[in-house]
Amino acid sequence: MRLRAKIKKAAVCAAAILTISTTMTVPSVAAVNNANQFSVDTNSWTGWPQAPDILCSTGILMDADTGQILFNKGMDDQRFPASITKIMTALLAIEDSTPDQQVTFTATGMADAYSGVSNINPQLGESFTMEQCLYMMMLKSANDVATQVAETIAGSVPAFVDKMNQKAQQLGCTNTHFNNANGLPDDNHYTSARDMALITREAFKNETFRKIVSTQRYEVPATAMSGPRVYDNHHQMLLSGTRWTYEGCLGGKTGYTDSAQSTLATYSEKNGMNLIAVVLHGPGDDAVYMDTISLMDYGFENFKPKDSGLVTADGKIIFEDQALTQQEYDKKMAPEPTGKEKEPQNFGGNSSTSTSKAALSKKKKQQPARGKADMGAYIAIAVLGVLILTGIILIIGILHKRKKERKDEYEES
């Protein structure tokens, strides 16, 4: 009886250890490596219009209406976003508040009002409306305002960050983890060009967001603690008379930190098309503007809308990750020898969430490095389980051997 009790106890302990081990959440580790280099992947797609390379480490051009990827250079590689983070912060603030809601500065917001970063130098206890905060956050890129807005809406910055990550997942982001509301340096605050394009696409569906980011200058009235404040939009492509003025630009967001370098998200409309360009880790402001204009020109010159989809400028049909002539398309869609016909495809091209075999294969190749780390953790857990089970077997064997020895000693006596 004692032997059975000991075995049962050991088995229960082992089972508990296994349960804890297998249910542990393996923390995601940022895999940001700014040294990663990429070529223009879309230039290898069959029949695809050839695009120029860009100076930024990674980038994407997306058709906002269909989600079709037009340009891809390392678009799934994790990078630091810097202040383009505020696109997500502003979107959630618009969705979860009213324009006249009061935002009063507490110690939380004041902590990010230090010198050397963009802020509005508020006074403790100074109040603004949510609408005013949104303009200061998106035009001035005020880090202190973003933090205070986060606390006001969710009760705390961590609670707001949880909402940011939940929203990112809902939008299909797979390489993003936010850790603050403003984009200040943090090893666990990262995204990818594709994910930021998805977030920007969602934000520009919101009329209030579009109005704010397309505003060139905004004046915040005087408060009880300070005089009026006037801020100009930082996005040079939107402003008239600048070196980078771009016809059709509707706005976006700029960003910079030492670790992120220059980042830029931009939305432009021309010839019935709406394009989103995101470039990350650029060697300076000139580089991100030059690259973005190059991508926008490439998109508007080489593609056009047709039948709620897209075709190339010379009329080729976008099918999966290919640009096909009508003859090539008809051949692909012809019935197979077995008599089975292929499923109808989107004539205007696949979206970023295409479930085609080609897209699935590409997605597998582009999974972030942290997937390997997670797999290693699961393997370690499995090995631990095997070791525990082996230990149980050894314990049972030892106990059984001791029982037999005692029996033999009793019989001899």
C-alpha positions, 0 to 999 in steps of 0.5 A: 500500500505504501508503495502504491501511495508513493507512486501515486504521489510521484505521478501527481507531482510529475503531472503538475510539473508537466501541466505548468510547463506546457501551459507556460506562455513563452514570451515573444522576443523582439527580433529587430536586426537593423543589419538585415538586408533585402532585395525588392521581392516584387521584381521577381514576380512574373510579369510584374512592373520593375520597381527601383530599389529604395534607400530604406532598409524595408518598405512597402507600397499597398493599394489601399482599396484592395490591399494588393501589395505592389512593392515589397522590400523586407516588408515583414522584417521587424523594425522600430517604428518611432513616432509612426506608432501614433497612427495607432494611438490616434485611431484608438483615441478617436474610436474610444473618446469624444472630441470634447473629452478633457485630457488633464496632464498628470505625472504620467504625461509629464514624465515624457515631457523632457527635453530632447524629444518632441513635446508641448511642454505642458504644466501639471494639471493643464487641460486640453480637449481630446480633439486638441490633443489629437492635432498636437499628437499628429502634427507636433508629434508630441510624445507627452500628449500621446502618453497622457491620452493613453492614460486618460482613455484606458486608465493606465498606459499598460492598459492602453497598450493592451488595446493597441496590441489587440487592435493590431491583431484584429487588423492582421498584424503578425510582426507587431508588438507595442509597448508604449503609446508614442514610439519612444525607444523600447526593445519590445516595441516593434512592427513591420512595413506591412503591419504599419500599412495595414494600420494606416489603411484602417486609420484612413478609413476614419474621416476624423483621422483623415481630416487631422493628418491632412491639416497643415497648421493648427492653433491650440487656444490658450489655457488657464496655464499657458498661452496659445500654441501653433503647430505645423504638420511635420509631413513635408510631402503634404505641405505646399512649397517644400522640397518634397511637396507631392501632388495627391498626398493626403498626409501620414506620419513621420518618425525618428529615434536613434534606434529606428532612424527615419520612418515614414507612413504616407497616404496618397490619392491620384487617378482613382487610386489610393496608395499607402507607402511605409518605409522603415529605418531610413538614413535620414529624412531626405531618404524617406521622402525620396523613397516614398515619392519614388514608390508613389510614382511607381504605383501611379505610373504602373497600375490602374484600377479596373473592375474594383481591382487593379491591372497594370498600366499596359493592361496585364491582369494581376493574378496572385503574385503575377501580372499576366496577359489575357492569354496567359490568364486564360491558359491558367484558368482553363479546365484541368485535364481531369475536367475540374475547373479552377476556382474563380479568382479575384480579377483585380489581384490578390490582397495581402491576406490571400490564401493561395498556395503561392501566398501561403508559401511566401508567408511561411518564408517571411515568418519572423525569427521569433517563431524559431525561438518559440519552437526551441522553447516548445522542444525544451518543454518536450525534453523536460517532459521526457526527463520527468517521465523517465524519472518516474519510471526510475523511481518506480523501478527502485521502489519495486526493487527495494520491496522485493529485497525486503520480501526476500529478507523477510522470507530468509528470516 
